Amino acid sequence: MKWPNPSLRQITAVAGLMLTTAVTSISTVYAQTAEEKGLAIAQEADRRNTGWQDSAASMTMILRNKRGDETSRELSVKALEVADDGDKSLTVFNSPRDVKGTALLSFSHKVDADDQWLYLPKLGRVKRIASRNKSGPFMGSEFAFEDMTPQEVEKYTYKFIKEEELNGQKCFVVERYPVDKYSGYTKQLAWVDQEEYRTLKVEFYDRKKSLLKTLTASEWKEYLDQYWRPHSSTMINHQTGKSTDLVMSDFTFKNGLDDGDFNKNSLKRAR
């Protein structure tokens, strides 16, 4: 059986239909609102940082006053990835002597308010950090308690602002707005690099919508051929002139940690 040869009109009609379909599909992909694009960027960054299971590292915290005087503290940090919820983390001070044994346990949640407990060895008790107090400074640093919990995607709403280079790297600039009514911030402005989706810089705006702090993350290293971690993070408080550096080292992953390493009893024995 021979099929009839299509006419030029038929060929043109089919080609036109295919072109229209292609253009419509492309338009659908790129017809994102600023809010949709901002959320998509946050979701992609989260997707790329999933599957590390658990981690441990050493940390040096350097506190700097407005005159430039410095004090240093040594800490150890652990984190546990939690399926279908936020991650858990445990931060323990190892020195100097006046803060040794102080430990912060954080349970981040995707929807509910985060849970945090602080163990103070001098008092020999565990203190729960109330939601309304999480905007306060963590152990005299420029990091608030809420900065010490993993930043889950669901904790914010988003808005893509622009594309911009930062230190030679092409970045997405995204505004994110905390959902938690007790957050100390009205918004955060984040620079996310377009190649690896790492958050290189964040500006924090206080409840009066004034610029409060800037966090800069640098000296990034890749682990397990997938997971990027900054080895240096600096938080500058523009309103007080103080700053805090977090210097990370000795990262390890998939250490076999579990929920038993992240509970209130682990706070007292984490020394």
Contacts in CASP RR format, 6 or more apart in sequence:
PFRMAT RR
TARGET T0000
AUTHOR 0000-0000-0000
METHOD contacts of the structure
MODEL  1
MKWPNPSLRQITAVAGLMLTTAVTSISTVYAQTAEEKGLAIAQEADRRNT
GWQDSAASMTMILRNKRGDETSRELSVKALEVADDGDKSLTVFNSPRDVK
GTALLSFSHKVDADDQWLYLPKLGRVKRIASRNKSGPFMGSEFAFEDMTP
QEVEKYTYKFIKEEELNGQKCFVVERYPVDKYSGYTKQLAWVDQEEYRTL
KVEFYDRKKSLLKTLTASEWKEYLDQYWRPHSSTMINHQTGKSTDLVMSD
FTFKNGLDDGDFNKNSLKRAR
6 14 0 8 1.000
32 40 0 8 1.000
32 160 0 8 1.000
34 159 0 8 1.000
34 160 0 8 1.000
34 161 0 8 1.000
35 157 0 8 1.000
35 158 0 8 1.000
35 159 0 8 1.000
35 160 0 8 1.000
37 160 0 8 1.000
38 158 0 8 1.000
38 159 0 8 1.000
38 160 0 8 1.000
38 172 0 8 1.000
38 174 0 8 1.000
39 153 0 8 1.000
39 157 0 8 1.000
39 158 0 8 1.000
41 158 0 8 1.000
41 160 0 8 1.000
41 172 0 8 1.000
41 174 0 8 1.000
41 192 0 8 1.000
41 197 0 8 1.000
42 153 0 8 1.000
42 156 0 8 1.000
42 158 0 8 1.000
42 174 0 8 1.000
42 176 0 8 1.000
43 153 0 8 1.000
44 197 0 8 1.000
45 192 0 8 1.000
45 197 0 8 1.000
45 198 0 8 1.000
45 199 0 8 1.000
46 152 0 8 1.000
46 153 0 8 1.000
48 196 0 8 1.000
48 197 0 8 1.000
48 226 0 8 1.000
49 227 0 8 1.000
49 228 0 8 1.000
50 81 0 8 1.000
51 81 0 8 1.000
52 81 0 8 1.000
52 223 0 8 1.000
52 224 0 8 1.000
52 226 0 8 1.000
52 227 0 8 1.000
52 253 0 8 1.000
52 254 0 8 1.000
53 80 0 8 1.000
53 81 0 8 1.000
53 253 0 8 1.000
53 254 0 8 1.000
53 256 0 8 1.000
54 78 0 8 1.000
54 79 0 8 1.000
54 80 0 8 1.000
54 81 0 8 1.000
54 253 0 8 1.000
54 254 0 8 1.000
54 255 0 8 1.000
54 256 0 8 1.000
54 257 0 8 1.000
55 78 0 8 1.000
55 79 0 8 1.000
55 251 0 8 1.000
55 252 0 8 1.000
55 253 0 8 1.000
55 255 0 8 1.000
56 76 0 8 1.000
56 77 0 8 1.000
56 78 0 8 1.000
56 79 0 8 1.000
56 250 0 8 1.000
56 251 0 8 1.000
56 252 0 8 1.000
56 255 0 8 1.000
56 257 0 8 1.000
57 76 0 8 1.000
57 77 0 8 1.000
57 229 0 8 1.000
57 248 0 8 1.000
57 249 0 8 1.000
57 250 0 8 1.000
57 251 0 8 1.000
57 252 0 8 1.000
58 74 0 8 1.000
58 75 0 8 1.000
58 76 0 8 1.000
58 77 0 8 1.000
58 248 0 8 1.000
58 249 0 8 1.000
58 250 0 8 1.000
59 74 0 8 1.000
59 75 0 8 1.000
59 76 0 8 1.000
59 77 0 8 1.000
59 91 0 8 1.000
59 246 0 8 1.000
59 247 0 8 1.000
59 248 0 8 1.000
59 249 0 8 1.000
60 72 0 8 1.000
60 73 0 8 1.000
60 74 0 8 1.000
60 75 0 8 1.000
60 245 0 8 1.000
60 246 0 8 1.000
60 247 0 8 1.000
60 249 0 8 1.000
61 72 0 8 1.000
61 73 0 8 1.000
61 74 0 8 1.000
61 75 0 8 1.000
61 139 0 8 1.000
61 141 0 8 1.000
61 244 0 8 1.000
61 245 0 8 1.000
61 246 0 8 1.000
61 247 0 8 1.000
62 70 0 8 1.000
62 71 0 8 1.000
62 72 0 8 1.000
62 73 0 8 1.000
62 244 0 8 1.000
62 245 0 8 1.000
62 247 0 8 1.000
63 70 0 8 1.000
63 71 0 8 1.000
63 72 0 8 1.000
63 73 0 8 1.000
63 140 0 8 1.000
63 141 0 8 1.000
63 242 0 8 1.000
63 244 0 8 1.000
64 70 0 8 1.000
64 242 0 8 1.000
64 243 0 8 1.000
64 244 0 8 1.000
64 245 0 8 1.000
65 241 0 8 1.000
65 242 0 8 1.000
66 240 0 8 1.000
66 241 0 8 1.000
66 242 0 8 1.000
73 93 0 8 1.000
73 95 0 8 1.000
73 96 0 8 1.000
73 99 0 8 1.000
73 139 0 8 1.000
74 93 0 8 1.000
74 94 0 8 1.000
74 95 0 8 1.000
75 91 0 8 1.000
75 92 0 8 1.000
75 93 0 8 1.000
75 94 0 8 1.000
76 91 0 8 1.000
76 92 0 8 1.000
76 94 0 8 1.000
77 89 0 8 1.000
77 90 0 8 1.000
77 91 0 8 1.000
77 92 0 8 1.000
78 89 0 8 1.000
78 90 0 8 1.000
78 257 0 8 1.000
78 261 0 8 1.000
78 262 0 8 1.000
79 87 0 8 1.000
79 88 0 8 1.000
79 89 0 8 1.000
79 90 0 8 1.000
79 150 0 8 1.000
80 87 0 8 1.000
80 88 0 8 1.000
80 89 0 8 1.000
80 257 0 8 1.000
80 258 0 8 1.000
80 259 0 8 1.000
80 261 0 8 1.000
80 262 0 8 1.000
81 87 0 8 1.000
82 88 0 8 1.000
84 110 0 8 1.000
85 108 0 8 1.000
85 109 0 8 1.000
85 110 0 8 1.000
86 107 0 8 1.000
86 108 0 8 1.000
86 109 0 8 1.000
86 110 0 8 1.000
86 150 0 8 1.000
86 152 0 8 1.000
87 108 0 8 1.000
87 150 0 8 1.000
87 152 0 8 1.000
88 105 0 8 1.000
88 106 0 8 1.000
88 107 0 8 1.000
88 108 0 8 1.000
88 259 0 8 1.000
88 262 0 8 1.000
89 104 0 8 1.000
89 105 0 8 1.000
89 106 0 8 1.000
89 108 0 8 1.000
89 148 0 8 1.000
89 149 0 8 1.000
89 150 0 8 1.000
89 262 0 8 1.000
90 103 0 8 1.000
90 104 0 8 1.000
90 105 0 8 1.000
90 106 0 8 1.000
90 261 0 8 1.000
90 262 0 8 1.000
90 266 0 8 1.000
90 267 0 8 1.000
90 270 0 8 1.000
91 103 0 8 1.000
91 104 0 8 1.000
91 106 0 8 1.000
91 148 0 8 1.000
92 101 0 8 1.000
92 102 0 8 1.000
92 103 0 8 1.000
92 270 0 8 1.000
92 271 0 8 1.000
93 99 0 8 1.000
93 100 0 8 1.000
93 101 0 8 1.000
93 102 0 8 1.000
93 103 0 8 1.000
93 139 0 8 1.000
94 100 0 8 1.000
94 101 0 8 1.000
99 139 0 8 1.000
100 121 0 8 1.000
100 271 0 8 1.000
101 119 0 8 1.000
101 121 0 8 1.000
101 270 0 8 1.000
101 271 0 8 1.000
102 118 0 8 1.000
102 119 0 8 1.000
102 120 0 8 1.000
102 121 0 8 1.000
102 139 0 8 1.000
103 118 0 8 1.000
103 119 0 8 1.000
103 267 0 8 1.000
103 270 0 8 1.000
104 116 0 8 1.000
104 117 0 8 1.000
104 118 0 8 1.000
104 119 0 8 1.000
104 138 0 8 1.000
104 145 0 8 1.000
104 148 0 8 1.000
105 116 0 8 1.000
105 117 0 8 1.000
105 118 0 8 1.000
105 119 0 8 1.000
105 262 0 8 1.000
105 263 0 8 1.000
105 264 0 8 1.000
105 266 0 8 1.000
105 267 0 8 1.000
106 114 0 8 1.000
106 115 0 8 1.000
106 116 0 8 1.000
106 148 0 8 1.000
106 149 0 8 1.000
106 150 0 8 1.000
107 114 0 8 1.000
107 115 0 8 1.000
107 116 0 8 1.000
107 262 0 8 1.000
108 114 0 8 1.000
108 149 0 8 1.000
108 150 0 8 1.000
108 152 0 8 1.000
108 155 0 8 1.000
109 115 0 8 1.000
109 152 0 8 1.000
110 152 0 8 1.000
110 153 0 8 1.000
110 154 0 8 1.000
110 155 0 8 1.000
111 154 0 8 1.000
113 131 0 8 1.000
113 180 0 8 1.000
113 182 0 8 1.000
114 131 0 8 1.000
114 134 0 8 1.000
114 146 0 8 1.000
114 149 0 8 1.000
115 128 0 8 1.000
116 128 0 8 1.000
116 129 0 8 1.000
116 134 0 8 1.000
116 145 0 8 1.000
116 148 0 8 1.000
116 149 0 8 1.000
117 126 0 8 1.000
117 127 0 8 1.000
117 128 0 8 1.000
117 129 0 8 1.000
117 264 0 8 1.000
117 267 0 8 1.000
118 126 0 8 1.000
118 127 0 8 1.000
118 128 0 8 1.000
118 129 0 8 1.000
119 125 0 8 1.000
119 126 0 8 1.000
119 127 0 8 1.000
119 267 0 8 1.000
119 268 0 8 1.000
119 270 0 8 1.000
120 127 0 8 1.000
124 268 0 8 1.000
126 264 0 8 1.000
126 267 0 8 1.000
126 268 0 8 1.000
129 145 0 8 1.000
131 180 0 8 1.000
131 182 0 8 1.000
132 182 0 8 1.000
133 145 0 8 1.000
134 144 0 8 1.000
134 145 0 8 1.000
134 146 0 8 1.000
134 182 0 8 1.000
134 183 0 8 1.000
134 184 0 8 1.000
135 144 0 8 1.000
135 145 0 8 1.000
135 146 0 8 1.000
135 182 0 8 1.000
135 183 0 8 1.000
135 184 0 8 1.000
135 185 0 8 1.000
136 144 0 8 1.000
136 145 0 8 1.000
137 143 0 8 1.000
137 144 0 8 1.000
137 145 0 8 1.000
138 144 0 8 1.000
138 145 0 8 1.000
138 147 0 8 1.000
138 148 0 8 1.000
141 235 0 8 1.000
141 244 0 8 1.000
142 213 0 8 1.000
142 235 0 8 1.000
142 236 0 8 1.000
142 237 0 8 1.000
142 240 0 8 1.000
142 242 0 8 1.000
142 243 0 8 1.000
142 244 0 8 1.000
143 235 0 8 1.000
143 244 0 8 1.000
143 246 0 8 1.000
144 184 0 8 1.000
146 180 0 8 1.000
146 183 0 8 1.000
146 184 0 8 1.000
147 215 0 8 1.000
147 235 0 8 1.000
154 179 0 8 1.000
155 178 0 8 1.000
155 179 0 8 1.000
155 180 0 8 1.000
156 176 0 8 1.000
156 177 0 8 1.000
156 178 0 8 1.000
156 179 0 8 1.000
156 188 0 8 1.000
157 176 0 8 1.000
157 177 0 8 1.000
157 179 0 8 1.000
158 174 0 8 1.000
158 175 0 8 1.000
158 176 0 8 1.000
158 177 0 8 1.000
159 174 0 8 1.000
159 175 0 8 1.000
159 176 0 8 1.000
159 177 0 8 1.000
160 172 0 8 1.000
160 173 0 8 1.000
160 174 0 8 1.000
161 173 0 8 1.000
161 174 0 8 1.000
161 175 0 8 1.000
161 189 0 8 1.000
162 173 0 8 1.000
163 170 0 8 1.000
163 171 0 8 1.000
163 172 0 8 1.000
163 173 0 8 1.000
163 194 0 8 1.000
164 170 0 8 1.000
164 171 0 8 1.000
164 173 0 8 1.000
164 191 0 8 1.000
165 171 0 8 1.000
166 191 0 8 1.000
166 193 0 8 1.000
166 200 0 8 1.000
166 201 0 8 1.000
167 200 0 8 1.000
169 193 0 8 1.000
169 194 0 8 1.000
169 195 0 8 1.000
169 200 0 8 1.000
170 193 0 8 1.000
170 194 0 8 1.000
170 195 0 8 1.000
171 191 0 8 1.000
171 192 0 8 1.000
171 193 0 8 1.000
171 194 0 8 1.000
171 200 0 8 1.000
172 191 0 8 1.000
172 192 0 8 1.000
172 194 0 8 1.000
173 189 0 8 1.000
173 190 0 8 1.000
173 191 0 8 1.000
173 192 0 8 1.000
174 189 0 8 1.000
174 190 0 8 1.000
174 192 0 8 1.000
175 187 0 8 1.000
175 188 0 8 1.000
175 189 0 8 1.000
175 190 0 8 1.000
176 187 0 8 1.000
176 188 0 8 1.000
176 190 0 8 1.000
177 186 0 8 1.000
177 187 0 8 1.000
177 188 0 8 1.000
178 184 0 8 1.000
178 185 0 8 1.000
178 186 0 8 1.000
178 187 0 8 1.000
178 188 0 8 1.000
184 206 0 8 1.000
184 207 0 8 1.000
185 204 0 8 1.000
185 205 0 8 1.000
185 206 0 8 1.000
185 207 0 8 1.000
185 212 0 8 1.000
186 205 0 8 1.000
186 206 0 8 1.000
186 207 0 8 1.000
186 208 0 8 1.000
186 209 0 8 1.000
187 205 0 8 1.000
187 209 0 8 1.000
188 202 0 8 1.000
188 203 0 8 1.000
188 204 0 8 1.000
188 205 0 8 1.000
189 202 0 8 1.000
189 203 0 8 1.000
189 205 0 8 1.000
190 199 0 8 1.000
190 201 0 8 1.000
190 202 0 8 1.000
190 203 0 8 1.000
191 199 0 8 1.000
191 200 0 8 1.000
191 201 0 8 1.000
191 202 0 8 1.000
192 198 0 8 1.000
192 199 0 8 1.000
192 200 0 8 1.000
193 200 0 8 1.000
196 220 0 8 1.000
196 228 0 8 1.000
198 217 0 8 1.000
198 220 0 8 1.000
198 228 0 8 1.000
198 230 0 8 1.000
199 217 0 8 1.000
200 216 0 8 1.000
200 217 0 8 1.000
200 218 0 8 1.000
201 214 0 8 1.000
201 215 0 8 1.000
201 216 0 8 1.000
201 217 0 8 1.000
202 214 0 8 1.000
202 215 0 8 1.000
203 211 0 8 1.000
203 213 0 8 1.000
203 214 0 8 1.000
204 211 0 8 1.000
204 212 0 8 1.000
204 213 0 8 1.000
204 214 0 8 1.000
204 215 0 8 1.000
205 211 0 8 1.000
205 212 0 8 1.000
206 212 0 8 1.000
206 239 0 8 1.000
210 239 0 8 1.000
211 238 0 8 1.000
212 237 0 8 1.000
212 238 0 8 1.000
212 239 0 8 1.000
213 235 0 8 1.000
213 236 0 8 1.000
213 237 0 8 1.000
213 238 0 8 1.000
214 235 0 8 1.000
214 236 0 8 1.000
214 238 0 8 1.000
215 233 0 8 1.000
215 234 0 8 1.000
215 235 0 8 1.000
215 236 0 8 1.000
216 233 0 8 1.000
216 234 0 8 1.000
216 236 0 8 1.000
217 230 0 8 1.000
217 232 0 8 1.000
217 233 0 8 1.000
218 230 0 8 1.000
218 231 0 8 1.000
218 232 0 8 1.000
218 233 0 8 1.000
218 234 0 8 1.000
219 230 0 8 1.000
219 231 0 8 1.000
219 232 0 8 1.000
220 228 0 8 1.000
220 229 0 8 1.000
220 230 0 8 1.000
220 231 0 8 1.000
221 228 0 8 1.000
221 229 0 8 1.000
221 231 0 8 1.000
221 251 0 8 1.000
222 228 0 8 1.000
223 229 0 8 1.000
223 251 0 8 1.000
223 253 0 8 1.000
224 253 0 8 1.000
224 254 0 8 1.000
227 253 0 8 1.000
229 248 0 8 1.000
229 251 0 8 1.000
230 248 0 8 1.000
231 247 0 8 1.000
231 248 0 8 1.000
231 249 0 8 1.000
232 245 0 8 1.000
232 246 0 8 1.000
232 247 0 8 1.000
232 248 0 8 1.000
233 245 0 8 1.000
233 246 0 8 1.000
233 248 0 8 1.000
234 243 0 8 1.000
234 244 0 8 1.000
234 245 0 8 1.000
234 246 0 8 1.000
235 243 0 8 1.000
235 244 0 8 1.000
235 246 0 8 1.000
236 243 0 8 1.000
237 243 0 8 1.000
260 266 0 8 1.000
END
